[in-house]
Amino acid sequence: MADKEKESARPLVSILVALFTGAGIALQQLSTGQPASFARWAMLIGGSIIGGLGGLFAAGLFESVLHWSGDVLQKLRIFFAPKVLGFVGGLCLVALAIGYLAPPTVDFTKRWLRGCDRPAAVRVLTSPEQLDAVRQLADAYESATAAADHGCPGAELYVYAAKPDAAREAIGSGWTNDALRQVGPRPDVWLPDSTADVDAARDAAARFAVPVPIAGQRVIAASPVVLGVPAAAVPDDLAARREELTWKQLWDEVVRRGWDVVRPDPSVSGAGSLATTVLYDRTKADGPAARAIEQRIERSLDAGGFPLADSTELLCRKRAGDPRRAAVLTTEQSLVRYNQGLGCDLGTGPPDAEQALVAFYPRDTIGADHPLVRLGWDTTAAAATAAVKDFESWLGRDDGKRALVRTALRPPPLFDVADPLSDRFGAHAGIAFERRPPSPETIRTTLQRYSQARRPGRILLALDVSGSMSTLADGRQTRFQVASAGVGKALALMSGRDEFGLRVFPNTRDLVPLGRADVPIAGVPRAKAATDALAQVRPGGDTPLLQTVGDGVTDAARDLDEQIAGLVVLTDGNDTSGLDPAGVDNRVHDKGVRVFVIAIGEASCGAFGLRDITAHSGGACYDAATGDIGDILTDLFGLLWGGEPTNDG
């Protein structure tokens, strides 16, 4: 009888041996690599034991197990009838079903009654050029965490932007009160334009002698520098050579064919800084050659009324109208998103087929590598830290990489890309390029060469001294006093080859006539003469704003030669001149002078056509708080003035 039972148990034992061995192998495979958690250690040890037992059964214990199993089966049949076994088996199945269904049912009930738990708040800092793309990534991540947790997102990402230099200084300084005021709250994660920004932040930390608050970083994607040419302007003989030319050969074609070329301004744009570095380095541009490059770009910017701004603003202006069909030096990501119709609130959709940009990929081009930087502050919540790490991990998985592709970025190699990185949007999916940016030293050297090669500035500053400027701004100083202090701060950026003039209105008069910064007035350095003259002014009168704009452009354009001219008007009131804004717009258009208006107090960029007048000239209008005057003037003068600042003010 025992032998019969032993033989009947043989299939069961065979199945057990197979299951033991298979389970052991499966668990060992699951623990591939060094175990990173207790659970993986348990799988490794348990899998090894189970696999070993299976081997022992197969090697010599098989008959003993058969004998033991036969005895057990005989006893089971004596003490347990089939109905009892069926009942026990049914109970086990019910218990398993309850164990599987109960947790999600309890979670669903709790959420139905109380709603989702509050997700971890994560602050994400990026650049203005990346703002829309990073918000798109953040939305995709939040949706992914919600899909994995019954509709409840695991984190809430607050995305905000700061200019690259401001972000680098803020992080390098340890996020001082000035950074809190100018940029915003301390970020938990930083998504800069490239690792060059991270290197610059480390340099800033060394200058400030503070610990670098970087807890970790890794590159999540890249985007090559390209030349985007309007489709209608691509000649047949170059269309098939988009990936064959070097930067030197491509730039020679640009010059030979007389193309207009524009580029984001390197002082405010990561894409502009990288594009300038690549172009200078690959064409060996030094001295006169660098100046020749800048002349072509400057004339193209002026002719098309393009702003001195980052790639987003530059391409938005192009979408608004560019009859000269200028080519654009920028990154592939910016080009593709332009062709998709993203990044501008114009309501016009993508550009038409002729204005869509086609990317030229020089074979010696390089890319902007986009890092994710985790920041560690003493005040960072544990939940935020965990959410940042999960966000980073998600970007490294396939679904996160697909989200990166949808923002027109290229994840690390060996990941297939698709739309929008395709011919449909002016790109080429299979392009190869150097993904590492130039060294920090190369970038610094290039920007020094750019500073020497760019044209000097010619700025006329017209300051409103009407009666309303005597209004207290902060309880201690008047608007005029705050504005005067801001002017003094901005004048420190002048180089000796720049020109500057200071005018006040109403009762228009020049406190300092237009002239070179290194030419003193009555023996007094020009910057000091300006601040001394402002100290003697007493506000009073009306605000002939539009008259001041028209006259100022005429005077700034007089004797203009190889300079970037700008009229900067600071006002706090509504126009009292009665002039027609459209007439003033026509008067200042195509004069080669960029008009900038800083509107404070009761003034508004939405009134008197100021937004159109400034935009059509390649300038801009700023609705500003009084306390922001100094920062805005400093930024503007930094764009308009060239060379190294003097120290004689």
Secondary structure as UniProt FT lines:
FT   HELIX           2..30
FT   HELIX           38..56
FT   HELIX           57..61
FT   HELIX           62..79
FT   HELIX           82..114
FT   STRAND          120..126
FT   HELIX           128..130
FT   HELIX           131..147
FT   TURN            148..151
FT   STRAND          155..161
FT   HELIX           164..172
FT   TURN            173..174
FT   HELIX           177..182
FT   STRAND          189..191
FT   HELIX           195..208
FT   STRAND          214..230
FT   HELIX           231..233
FT   HELIX           236..239
FT   TURN            240..244
FT   HELIX           247..257
FT   STRAND          261..262
FT   TURN            266..268
FT   HELIX           270..283
FT   HELIX           288..304
FT   HELIX           311..320
FT   TURN            323..324
FT   STRAND          327..331
FT   HELIX           332..340
FT   TURN            353..355
FT   STRAND          357..360
FT   TURN            363..364
FT   STRAND          366..375
FT   TURN            378..379
FT   HELIX           382..396
FT   HELIX           398..406
FT   TURN            407..408
FT   TURN            419..420
FT   HELIX           423..425
FT   TURN            429..430
FT   HELIX           440..453
FT   STRAND          457..464
FT   HELIX           467..470
FT   HELIX           479..491
FT   TURN            492..493
FT   TURN            496..497
FT   STRAND          499..505
FT   TURN            506..508
FT   STRAND          509..516
FT   TURN            517..518
FT   TURN            522..523
FT   HELIX           526..534
FT   TURN            535..536
FT   HELIX           545..557
FT   TURN            558..559
FT   STRAND          564..571
FT   HELIX           581..588
FT   TURN            589..590
FT   STRAND          593..599
FT   TURN            601..602
FT   TURN            605..606
FT   TURN            608..609
FT   HELIX           610..616
FT   TURN            617..618
FT   STRAND          620..623
FT   HELIX           626..628
FT   HELIX           629..640
//
